[in-house]
């Protein structure tokens, strides 16, 4: 059986989150970038050719730019979830929460973002489900199994 990043609670809810292998890849990516940025900041601060005040200002700007970028990346790549309840879907895409009632769900479709699915709404538009990810390096099988499971839950809940 394939690894599935899903839990089913006693209150008849489905919860999907970033897969373990995909989260490892995202953590390595974020850590590598953080080490690179930190190394550049240390090199900048240690540079004797640049006046101290300029080094401090550049380090402050560097920090103000990259810390929010890393927080955004972590939230977007690691914290996203999809929770199906009898009332509807609660989708957290790392930065914003969406609640889509079952009577507003027209179906599911591929997202405009690669490798992701979206909820197509009756009221128009769609919401990408970042918490339902493929395995590492785009292996879609387990993700498609999750989508089938979510569709079955939707049909069971809505009758």
N, C-alpha and C positions, 0 to 999 in steps of 0.2 A: 504494500500500500504506500502511496506517495505521502510525503510530509505535507500536512495541510495546516496553515496558520489560522485555525478557526477553533472556537470553543462554543459549546452549546450549554446554556445555563438552564437551571431548573425552571425558570420562568418562561420557557419557550422563546428564547432569543438566540439569534445567530450572531457571532462576532467574528469579523475577519480583520486581520492586521498584516503588516508587512511580514513576508516569509523570512524565516531564520537565515537562510543562505543569502537572500537579497539584502537583509539587514547587515550581515557581515561585510558584504561588498560595499555597502553604503558607509559603514563605520571605517573601513580601510580607506576609502576615498576621502572622507572628511578628515580623518587623522593625518593622512599624507598631506593634504592641503594645509592643515593647521601647522604641521611641522615646517613646511616650506615657508609659509607666511611668517612664522616665528623666527626662522633662521634669517630671513631677509630683514626683519625688524632688528634683530640683534646685530647683524652686519651693518645696518644703517646707523644704529646707536654707537657702535664701536668705531665708526669711520672717523679718523682724525682730520680728514680733509674738509669736512663739513662743520661749520660752526655749531657749537653746542645748542644754541637756541633753535636753529633750524632742525637739528636732529630731534629735539624734543617735540617740536611742532609736527614734524613729519611722522614721528612715532604715535603721537596722539591722533592725528588724522588717520593713520594706518589702522589703529585700534578701533576708531569710531566707524570705519568702513567695514572692516573684516569681521569683527565680533557679531554684528547683526547678520551678516551674510552667513556665517557658520550656524548661528541660531536658526535662521530661516532654513538652511539646508538640512539641519538635524530634524526640525519639525516636519519638513516636507517629506524627507526620505525615510524617517524612522517612526514617527508618531502617528501616521495616518491610520484611520480605522473605518470600518463599515459595520454598523450594528443594525440588524433587522429585528424589529419588535412587532408584536401584533398590530400596533398603531401605524407603523411605517418604517422608513429607513433613516437612521441618524448617520450622516456621513461627515467625518472629520478629515479634511484634506491637508492637515498640517497647520493651516493658518485660519481657516474658517469652518464653522460647523453649518451643515445644511440638514434640515429635516424635510423629508418628502413623504407625505401621507400616501398610503397604498392607493387611495382613489385618484391620486395625481400621477401614478406610475403608468405609463403607456407601454413600457417594455425596457429592454436593455440593449445596448449597441456598443460597437467599438467607439472609443473616445477620439477626439481630435488629437489627444496626446498619445504618442506611441506606446503600445503594450498595455494600455489601460481600457477598462470598460466604463460606460456611463449609463446613468438612469435617464431614459427619455421621459419627459414629463408631458402629461395631457395639457397642462397650462402653457406649454411651449418651452423650448430650451432643453438643456440636459445638465446633469451634474456628474462630473468625473468622480469615480470611486478609486481614489489613490490607495486605499487599504487592501484592495484585491490585486495583488501583484503577481507577475509570473515568477518562476524560479529564477535563479541567477542566469544571466546571459540569455534571457528571452525564451526560456522553455515554457511554453504556454499550456501544456496539458493540465497540470494541477489548478491553474487559474481558471481554465474553462470548466473544470469539475466544480469549482467554487461557484461559478456563475450558474451552472445547472442546479446546484443545490439552492442557491438564492432564488432562482425562478420557481423551483418546486415549493419553496417556503411561501413565496408570494401567492402562488395559485392555491396553496392550502389555506392560507390566512384569508384570502379574499373570496374563497368559495368557488 
